[in-house]
Amino acid sequence: MAVGKVVKDMITDSAIVEAKFGVGTTSGTAIGQWHIDQISINGDTISTTSNNNLILFPDNTGKVGVNTSSPEYELTVEGDFGVDNLKMDGNTLSTTNTNGDLTLSPNGTGSVVIDSVSIRNNYITTNASNADLSLRTNGSGNVVVQAHILPTANATYDLGSTTKRFANIYTSDLNLTNEKGSWTIQEGKDDLFIINNKTGKKFKFNLTAVD
């Protein structure tokens, strides 16, 4: 154990502080706070003493590691880490605020790109030309929407195809409209009706029971 004085005017000012420190031993008493140029080391906190940036400069490998001595990237963190209200843990990015939103916001007209899909201005598009965009659930789950589903153009796009048909369509009244007519098929308790939306006339289907 060595006992001496640390002259701080060699670092920041002319004050002289009594200090004890250990060399090659863990029994030395640590100095409460160090000031090196504009860097302050106080306990487990490293900070600047002014409004300057705090820069971590890597060695000749060009990489900085946190909790690792062999960083793979420019900044490698072993274990989870948090940034403000965000937490990164393995493959999971989450907010630390209860019920908080997770927002990915590009700069200007840029897009949020996830694999081969881009999200921008309320649009989800594929980056590959003419590629399908699939919405899938895990197992027997459903795709649930809480709004109207509308095409971007009238009488242009199909629901299903000649080779990929829906098994059943569950609907209330069925409205059929094209450039010639406009009809609504309406259910009654014991009958089916069809209404001409242009004339307002209502007709009843003649239904015959089949054993």
C-alpha positions in Angstrom: 0.0 0.0 0.0 1.4 3.3 -1.0 0.4 6.6 0.6 1.0 9.9 -1.2 -0.5 13.0 -2.7 -2.1 13.5 -6.1 -1.5 17.0 -7.4 -4.5 18.0 -9.5 -3.0 21.0 -11.1 -1.3 18.5 -13.4 -4.8 17.6 -14.5 -7.5 20.3 -14.0 -6.7 22.7 -11.2 -4.3 23.6 -8.4 -6.0 21.8 -5.6 -4.0 19.1 -3.7 -5.9 16.0 -2.5 -4.7 13.4 -0.1 -5.2 10.0 -1.7 -4.5 6.3 -1.0 -4.3 3.7 -3.7 -3.2 0.2 -4.1 -0.8 -1.3 -6.6 -1.2 -5.0 -7.3 -3.7 -5.3 -4.5 -7.4 -5.0 -4.0 -7.1 -3.6 -0.5 -6.3 0.0 -1.5 -8.8 2.7 -0.7 -10.1 4.3 -4.0 -10.2 8.0 -4.5 -13.7 9.3 -4.4 -13.6 11.1 -7.7 -11.0 11.6 -10.5 -10.9 14.4 -13.0 -8.9 13.8 -16.1 -9.0 16.8 -18.5 -12.8 17.1 -19.1 -13.6 13.6 -18.0 -15.0 12.8 -14.5 -14.8 9.3 -13.0 -17.0 9.0 -9.9 -17.8 5.5 -8.6 -19.2 3.6 -11.6 -20.0 6.7 -13.6 -17.9 8.1 -16.4 -19.1 11.5 -17.7 -17.8 14.8 -19.2 -17.4 17.8 -16.9 -18.8 20.2 -19.7 -21.2 19.9 -22.6 -18.6 18.0 -24.7 -19.2 14.6 -26.3 -18.1 11.4 -24.5 -16.1 9.4 -27.1 -15.1 5.8 -26.8 -12.1 5.3 -29.1 -11.4 1.6 -30.0 -8.0 0.0 -30.3 -6.4 -1.1 -33.6 -9.1 -3.7 -34.1 -11.6 -0.9 -34.6 -14.2 -2.4 -32.2 -15.6 -1.6 -28.8 -16.8 -4.3 -26.5 -19.1 -4.1 -23.5 -18.9 -7.1 -21.2 -16.8 -8.9 -23.8 -13.1 -8.9 -24.6 -13.6 -10.0 -28.2 -16.2 -7.7 -29.9 -17.4 -8.9 -33.2 -18.8 -5.5 -34.4 -17.9 -1.9 -34.0 -20.0 -1.9 -30.8 -20.7 -5.3 -29.3 -22.8 -5.7 -26.1 -23.0 -9.1 -24.4 -26.3 -9.3 -22.6 -29.3 -7.0 -22.7 -29.0 -3.3 -22.8 -31.4 -0.3 -22.6 -31.6 3.0 -24.5 -33.9 5.5 -22.9 -37.2 3.6 -22.8 -36.1 0.8 -25.2 -34.6 -2.6 -24.2 -32.8 -5.0 -26.5 -32.6 -8.5 -25.2 -31.4 -11.2 -27.7 -33.7 -11.0 -30.7 -36.3 -8.9 -28.8 -36.7 -5.1 -29.0 -39.3 -3.8 -26.5 -40.3 -0.7 -24.6 -39.8 -0.4 -20.8 -42.9 1.8 -20.4 -46.0 -0.2 -19.5 -48.3 -0.3 -22.5 -45.9 2.0 -24.3 -45.7 2.2 -28.1 -42.7 1.0 -30.1 -42.2 3.5 -33.0 -39.9 3.1 -35.9 -39.7 6.4 -37.7 -37.6 6.9 -40.8 -36.1 10.3 -41.8 -37.9 12.2 -44.5 -39.3 10.0 -47.2 -37.4 6.9 -46.1 -39.0 3.6 -45.4 -38.9 1.1 -42.5 -37.5 -2.0 -44.3 -38.0 -5.4 -42.7 -36.4 -8.1 -44.7 -38.1 -7.7 -48.2 -41.0 -5.6 -46.9 -41.2 -1.8 -46.6 -43.5 0.3 -44.5 -44.0 4.0 -45.3 -46.9 6.5 -45.3 -49.4 3.8 -44.1 -48.4 1.5 -46.9 -46.9 -2.0 -46.5 -45.3 -3.0 -49.8 -42.9 -5.7 -51.1 -39.5 -4.6 -52.3 -39.4 -7.3 -55.0 -41.4 -6.4 -58.1 -44.8 -8.3 -58.5 -44.1 -10.3 -55.3 -47.0 -11.5 -53.1 -47.6 -10.0 -49.7 -48.7 -12.7 -47.3 -50.5 -12.2 -44.0 -50.1 -15.5 -42.0 -50.9 -16.6 -38.5 -49.2 -19.3 -36.4 -51.3 -22.4 -36.4 -55.1 -22.0 -36.5 -55.2 -18.3 -35.6 -57.2 -15.7 -37.6 -56.3 -12.5 -39.3 -58.6 -10.0 -37.5 -59.3 -6.5 -38.7 -61.2 -3.7 -37.0 -62.0 -1.5 -40.0 -63.4 -1.6 -43.5 -61.3 -3.4 -46.1 -61.4 -1.3 -49.3 -59.6 -1.7 -52.7 -57.8 1.3 -54.1 -59.9 1.3 -57.3 -63.5 0.6 -58.1 -64.4 -2.7 -59.9 -60.7 -3.5 -60.5 -59.5 -6.2 -58.0 -60.9 -9.7 -57.2 -61.6 -11.5 -54.0 -60.1 -14.9 -54.6 -59.5 -16.3 -58.1 -60.6 -19.1 -60.4 -58.0 -21.5 -58.8 -58.0 -20.1 -55.3 -61.5 -19.7 -54.0 -62.8 -19.0 -50.6 -64.7 -22.0 -49.1 -67.6 -19.9 -47.6 -68.6 -16.3 -47.5 -70.3 -15.2 -44.3 -72.1 -11.9 -44.7 -75.3 -10.0 -43.8 -77.0 -8.5 -46.8 -75.2 -9.0 -50.1 -74.8 -5.9 -52.3 -74.1 -6.4 -56.0 -73.4 -3.5 -58.2 -71.8 -3.0 -61.6 -72.0 -0.5 -64.5 -75.5 -1.9 -65.4 -77.4 -2.6 -62.2 -77.4 -2.5 -58.5 -79.1 -5.2 -56.4 -79.2 -6.2 -52.7 -80.0 -9.7 -51.6 -81.7 -9.5 -48.2 -82.5 -12.3 -45.8 -85.9 -12.6 -44.1 -87.1 -15.0 -41.4 -88.6 -17.4 -43.9 -87.8 -15.8 -47.3 -85.1 -14.3 -49.4 -85.6 -11.0 -51.0 -83.8 -9.1 -53.8 -84.1 -5.3 -54.0 -83.5 -3.2 -57.1 -81.5 -0.4 -55.7 -82.1 1.8 -58.7 -85.9 1.5 -58.7 -86.5 0.6 -55.0 -88.6 -2.4 -56.0 -88.4 -5.5 -53.8 -89.0 -9.1 -55.0 -89.3 -12.3 -53.1 -87.5 -15.5 -54.2 -89.9 -18.4 -55.0 -88.4 -21.1 -52.8 -89.4 -24.7 -53.1 -88.6 -27.1 -50.3 -86.5 -30.1 -51.3 -86.6 -33.3 -49.3 
